[in-house]
Amino acid sequence: MLRSAHIRFTYSYNEYSRFLTHREAERLEELARQLFGKRIMHINATDTGGGIAEILQSLVPFEQSLQIKSMWRVLTVKRPFFSITKKIHHALQGSRTILGTDSISEGEWQFYLEHSKDIAHAIAGLHADILIIHDPQPLVAGYLAEISAKKVLRIHIDMSSPDKEILSRFVPYFKKYERLVFSLPSYIATGYETEQIAIISPSINPLSEKNKPMKRLDARRMLSRFGVRGDSFLIAQVSRFDVWKDPIGVIQAFHMAQKTIPNSQLVLLGSIDIADDPEAAGIVKEIRVYTEKDPSVIIISEESDQLVNAVQTAADVVLQKSLREGFGLTATEAMWKARPVVAGNVGGLRAQIQDGENGFLVNSVEEAAIRVEELFRNERLRRELGEHAHESVRERFLLPREALDHLQLYADILGV
């Protein structure tokens, strides 16, 4: 039911010093001394693909470098379980209202509960001072697990307008956790005590393969094998192949903008090999059918941090036209690379982008196309938005800040 996550890279705490103020460093080190030897257990669905895995790939080794016994386990369950939890994920983000999809059946709910009992049994064999359950997949299992650890539920998705029927099924389980951690205040459902709630915004790792500096010429050369031309005006979206990322809407916006942008190309980069996302392959198939006669649309379905870096670095404009977005770390990554981002006016993207200052927020396909055209015509605007975007990420959305928030949460819960 559980296995140890595979951590792809580790860095020492000292390597992050240039991203910390003196005051932040002092506070981090003070908290680390208070938490020395404490056991923190993170559990989520998978260690590859998606924002949670991206966060934990950096947060867990960062905590370990501070002599905190941070551990990470992921689920080993059969595909039907993840098919159901994907529907739960959709429902908690309001899919019935926005996408017109059906809710889960009673049989599916019972399947989820029964498998959660098996996962809970596996969790009960772990030893930790704090157990952190990430998102709905292990949520009920974390509640059911008979373990002495303090329990924290970390919700990463946008729950600002959830399917009320599904939410009502989960509320009893939410209330049994020591803390509920959300990415934004607007995601908090009503009915909780103030002291039960914490807000922690996600972050990116500036030292990771995805985010370390890459020359644009090298990035373009790397992408040439996929058909990206060195002289094209390149538009890109990097994200899961997921209905919430609106890939068809991205293509439609590109086609509108393409009428006035000669020599333009669109790259859609994502992975289809993600354990907890059984819908990805079907979405890619739909996109390929939609674009089969258009060589200017390039679809890349590979899992590669270096390739993500190359696409975001090489792009003239980055799109993140999400319909719902828990946070949107792929937008954060592009902003860190000083790329101008045109993003959906939703959730975590709205928290990152101040419209017209460090990027653009849009409410429709047509608005996205207009902003792309504007950026094509104005190189100076592209540069200024990109520079402001980079600075805003440096100030608010880098790993050391998120780690500091986590350590403060642990200290509060344990009373140290």
C-alpha positions in Angstrom: 0.0 0.0 0.0 3.0 2.3 0.6 6.6 2.7 -0.6 9.4 5.1 0.0 9.4 7.9 -2.5 12.3 8.3 -4.9 14.0 11.6 -4.3 15.8 12.8 -7.4 18.2 15.3 -6.0 19.4 16.7 -2.7 21.1 20.0 -1.8 22.6 21.2 1.5 21.0 24.0 3.5 24.0 26.2 2.9 23.4 26.1 -0.9 20.2 28.1 -0.3 21.8 30.8 1.7 21.8 33.4 -1.1 18.0 33.1 -1.3 17.5 33.9 2.4 17.6 37.2 4.3 19.7 37.2 7.5 16.5 37.3 9.6 15.0 34.3 7.7 18.1 32.3 8.1 18.3 32.9 11.8 14.6 31.9 12.3 15.1 28.7 10.2 18.1 27.7 12.2 16.4 28.4 15.4 13.4 26.3 14.5 15.6 23.5 13.2 17.3 23.3 16.6 13.9 23.1 18.3 12.8 20.3 15.9 16.1 18.4 15.9 15.4 14.7 15.5 11.6 15.1 15.2 10.0 12.7 12.7 7.9 14.2 9.9 6.1 11.8 7.6 4.6 13.0 4.3 2.2 10.8 2.4 0.8 11.5 -1.0 -0.3 9.7 -4.2 2.9 9.7 -6.3 6.5 10.9 -6.4 6.4 12.0 -10.1 4.3 14.5 -12.0 2.2 17.3 -10.6 2.7 20.0 -8.0 2.7 18.0 -4.8 5.5 15.7 -6.0 7.4 18.7 -7.2 7.1 20.4 -3.7 8.0 17.3 -1.7 11.0 16.4 -4.0 12.6 19.6 -2.6 10.9 20.1 0.8 11.8 16.7 2.2 15.6 16.9 1.5 15.6 20.5 2.7 14.2 19.5 6.0 16.6 16.6 6.2 19.5 18.9 5.7 18.4 20.7 8.8 18.7 17.4 10.8 14.9 16.9 10.9 13.9 13.3 10.2 11.7 14.1 7.3 10.3 11.0 5.4 8.1 10.5 2.4 5.8 7.6 1.4 3.6 7.3 -1.7 0.7 5.0 -2.5 1.0 1.7 -4.3 -2.6 1.0 -5.2 -4.3 -0.3 -8.3 -5.5 1.9 -11.2 -9.2 1.8 -10.3 -8.5 3.6 -7.0 -6.8 6.5 -8.8 -9.6 6.6 -11.4 -12.0 7.3 -8.5 -9.8 9.7 -6.6 -9.4 11.7 -9.9 -13.1 12.0 -10.0 -13.1 13.1 -6.4 -10.4 15.7 -7.2 -12.5 17.0 -10.0 -15.6 17.2 -7.8 -13.8 19.1 -5.0 -12.8 21.6 -7.6 -16.4 22.1 -8.8 -16.3 19.9 -12.0 -20.1 19.4 -12.1 -20.7 23.1 -12.3 -17.8 24.0 -14.6 -17.2 20.9 -16.7 -20.7 19.3 -16.5 -19.2 16.0 -15.3 -21.0 13.5 -13.1 -20.2 13.0 -9.4 -19.0 9.7 -8.1 -21.4 6.8 -7.5 -22.1 5.2 -4.2 -20.3 2.1 -5.3 -17.2 4.2 -6.2 -17.3 5.9 -2.8 -17.5 2.5 -1.0 -14.5 1.3 -3.1 -12.6 4.3 -2.0 -13.4 3.8 1.6 -12.5 0.1 1.6 -9.1 0.7 0.0 -8.6 3.6 2.4 -8.8 1.1 5.3 -6.0 -1.0 3.7 -3.9 2.1 3.3 -4.6 3.1 6.9 -3.3 -0.2 8.1 0.0 0.4 6.3 0.2 3.9 7.8 -0.4 2.5 11.3 3.0 0.7 11.0 4.9 4.0 10.5 6.6 5.9 13.3 6.3 9.7 13.3 5.8 12.8 15.4 3.7 14.5 12.7 1.9 12.8 9.9 1.1 15.1 6.9 -1.5 13.8 4.4 -1.5 15.5 1.0 -4.8 15.9 -0.9 -7.8 13.5 -1.2 -6.1 10.3 -2.3 -4.9 9.3 1.3 -7.2 11.6 3.2 -9.6 9.1 4.7 -6.7 6.6 5.3 -4.9 9.2 7.3 -7.9 9.8 9.4 -8.5 6.1 10.0 -4.8 5.2 10.7 -4.2 4.3 14.4 -1.0 6.2 14.9 0.2 8.4 17.7 1.5 11.1 15.5 -0.2 14.5 15.3 -2.2 14.6 12.0 -2.1 17.4 9.4 -4.1 17.5 6.2 -2.5 19.5 3.4 -5.1 20.4 0.7 -3.4 21.7 -2.5 -6.4 21.9 -4.8 -8.8 24.9 -5.4 -11.8 24.2 -3.1 -13.4 27.6 -3.5 -16.5 26.2 -5.1 -16.6 22.4 -4.5 -19.3 20.0 -5.3 -21.3 20.2 -2.1 -22.4 16.5 -2.1 -18.8 15.3 -2.3 -17.6 17.9 0.2 -20.2 16.8 2.7 -18.8 13.3 2.6 -15.3 14.5 3.5 -16.1 17.2 6.1 -16.3 14.7 9.0 -12.8 13.5 8.1 -11.4 17.0 7.8 -12.5 17.9 11.3 -10.5 15.1 12.9 -7.1 16.5 11.7 -5.0 18.7 14.1 -4.4 21.2 11.3 -5.9 21.9 7.8 -3.3 23.6 5.6 -4.5 25.4 2.4 -2.6 27.3 -0.3 -4.9 30.3 -0.2 -7.5 31.7 2.2 -10.2 31.5 -0.5 -9.9 27.7 -0.5 -11.1 27.3 3.1 -14.5 25.7 3.4 -16.7 27.1 6.2 -17.2 25.5 9.6 -13.7 25.2 10.9 -12.1 26.7 14.0 -9.6 29.4 13.2 -6.9 27.7 15.2 -7.3 24.6 13.0 -6.4 26.5 9.8 -3.0 27.3 8.4 -2.1 29.0 5.0 1.1 27.9 3.3 1.8 29.0 -0.4 3.7 26.5 -2.5 7.1 27.2 -3.9 9.7 26.2 -6.5 13.3 25.1 -5.9 15.7 27.6 -7.5 18.5 25.0 -7.5 16.6 22.2 -9.2 17.2 21.0 -12.8 14.0 22.6 -13.8 15.0 26.0 -12.6 18.7 26.4 -12.8 19.9 28.9 -15.4 19.9 27.7 -19.1 20.9 29.8 -22.1 18.1 30.4 -24.5 20.2 29.4 -27.5 20.9 26.0 -25.8 17.2 25.6 -25.0 16.2 26.2 -28.6 18.8 23.7 -29.8 17.5 21.1 -27.4 14.0 21.6 -28.7 15.0 21.4 -32.4 14.6 17.6 -32.4 10.9 18.1 -31.8 10.6 20.5 -34.7 10.9 23.8 -32.9 12.6 26.3 -35.2 15.3 28.6 -33.9 13.7 31.7 -35.4 10.0 31.0 -34.5 7.9 33.1 -32.1 7.4 30.3 -29.5 4.3 30.0 -27.3 4.3 27.2 -24.7 2.2 25.6 -22.0 3.8 23.2 -19.6 1.4 21.3 -17.4 -0.4 18.0 -16.9 -2.6 16.9 -19.7 -5.7 17.6 -17.8 -9.1 19.1 -18.6 -8.5 21.8 -15.9 -5.5 23.0 -17.9 -7.8 23.6 -20.9 -5.3 22.4 -23.6 -8.0 22.8 -26.3 -8.6 26.3 -25.2 -4.8 27.0 -25.4 -4.8 25.7 -29.0 -7.8 27.8 -29.9 -6.1 30.9 -28.5 -2.9 30.1 -30.4 -4.9 29.7 -33.7 -6.5 33.1 -33.1 -3.2 34.8 -32.4 -1.4 33.0 -35.2 -3.4 35.0 -37.8 -1.4 38.0 -36.9 1.8 36.4 -35.7 3.9 35.0 -38.6 6.3 32.1 -38.1 4.7 31.1 -34.7 4.7 27.7 -33.0 2.9 26.3 -30.0 4.5 23.6 -27.7 2.4 21.7 -25.2 4.6 19.8 -22.8 3.4 17.3 -20.2 3.6 13.7 -19.0 1.2 10.9 -19.6 3.0 8.5 -17.3 1.6 9.7 -13.9 0.3 7.0 -11.5 -2.5 9.0 -10.0 -3.7 10.6 -13.3 -5.3 7.8 -15.5 -7.0 10.4 -17.8 -3.8 11.9 -19.2 -3.4 9.5 -22.1 -6.9 10.1 -23.3 -6.5 13.9 -23.1 -3.3 13.6 -25.3 -5.2 11.5 -27.8 -7.9 14.1 -28.0 -5.4 16.9 -28.5 -3.6 14.9 -31.3 -6.9 14.4 -33.1 -7.7 18.1 -32.8 -4.3 19.2 -34.2 -3.5 16.4 -36.6 -3.3 18.7 -39.6 -1.5 21.5 -37.9 2.3 21.1 -37.9 2.7 24.4 -35.9 1.4 22.7 -32.8 4.0 20.5 -31.2 2.9 18.0 -28.5 5.6 16.6 -26.2 4.6 13.9 -23.7 7.9 13.3 -21.9 8.9 13.5 -18.2 12.1 15.5 -18.1 13.1 18.3 -15.8 15.7 19.5 -18.3 13.1 19.5 -21.1 10.7 21.6 -18.9 13.5 24.1 -18.3 14.3 24.2 -22.0 10.7 24.8 -23.1 10.1 27.5 -20.5 13.4 29.2 -21.2 13.0 29.1 -25.0 9.4 30.4 -25.0 8.7 34.0 -26.0 5.3 33.7 -24.1 4.2 31.1 -21.6 0.5 30.2 -21.3 -1.2 28.7 -18.2 -4.8 29.0 -19.3 -6.2 26.9 -16.4 -9.9 26.8 -15.6 -9.1 25.9 -11.9 -5.6 25.9 -10.4 -4.6 25.0 -6.9 -1.5 27.1 -7.4 0.2 26.6 -10.7 3.9 25.9 -10.1 4.6 25.7 -13.8 3.6 29.3 -14.1 5.9 30.1 -11.1 8.8 28.3 -12.9 8.3 30.3 -16.1 8.1 33.5 -14.1 11.4 32.6 -12.3 12.9 32.4 -15.8 11.7 35.9 -16.6 9.1 34.8 -19.1 5.9 36.8 -19.6 3.0 34.6 -18.5 -0.6 34.8 -19.7 -2.7 32.8 -17.2 -6.2 32.0 -16.4 -7.8 34.4 -13.9 -8.3 31.7 -11.2 -7.0 30.5 -7.9 -3.3 30.2 -7.4 -2.5 32.0 -10.7 -4.4 35.0 -9.4 -2.3 34.9 -6.2 0.9 35.0 -8.2 0.2 37.4 -11.0 -0.8 41.1 -10.7 -2.5 41.7 -14.1 -0.4 44.0 -16.2 2.5 44.2 -13.7 4.2 40.8 -13.8 2.0 39.0 -16.3 -1.5 38.9 -17.6 -4.7 37.3 -16.3 -7.4 36.3 -18.8 -11.0 35.1 -18.6 -11.4 33.6 -22.0 -9.8 32.1 -25.1 -10.3 35.5 -26.9 -8.6 37.4 -24.1 -5.6 35.0 -24.1 -5.2 35.5 -27.9 -5.3 39.3 -27.5 -2.6 39.3 -24.8 -0.4 37.0 -26.9 -0.7 39.3 -29.9 0.1 42.3 -27.7 3.2 40.6 -26.4 4.3 39.6 -29.9 4.1 43.3 -30.9 5.9 44.7 -27.9 9.3 43.2 -27.0 9.9 45.8 -24.3 6.7 44.7 -22.6 7.7 41.1 -22.7 11.0 42.0 -21.1 9.5 44.2 -18.4 6.8 41.7 -17.4 9.4 38.9 -17.3 11.7 40.9 -15.0 8.9 41.8 -12.6 7.8 38.2 -12.6 11.2 37.0 -11.7 11.5 39.4 -8.8 8.0 38.5 -7.4 8.9 34.8 -7.4 12.2 35.6 -5.7 10.4 37.5 -2.9 7.5 35.2 -2.3 7.7 31.7 -3.9 11.1 30.1 -3.4 11.6 26.9 -1.3 13.3 28.5 1.8 10.2 30.6 2.5 7.9 27.5 2.2 10.3 25.5 4.4 10.2 28.2 7.0 6.4 28.2 7.0 6.5 24.4 7.5 8.9 24.4 10.3 6.9 27.0 12.1 3.8 24.8 11.7 5.6 21.8 13.1 6.9 23.8 16.1 3.4 25.1 16.8 1.8 21.6 16.6 4.4 20.0 18.8 4.7 22.9 21.2 8.4 23.2 21.0 
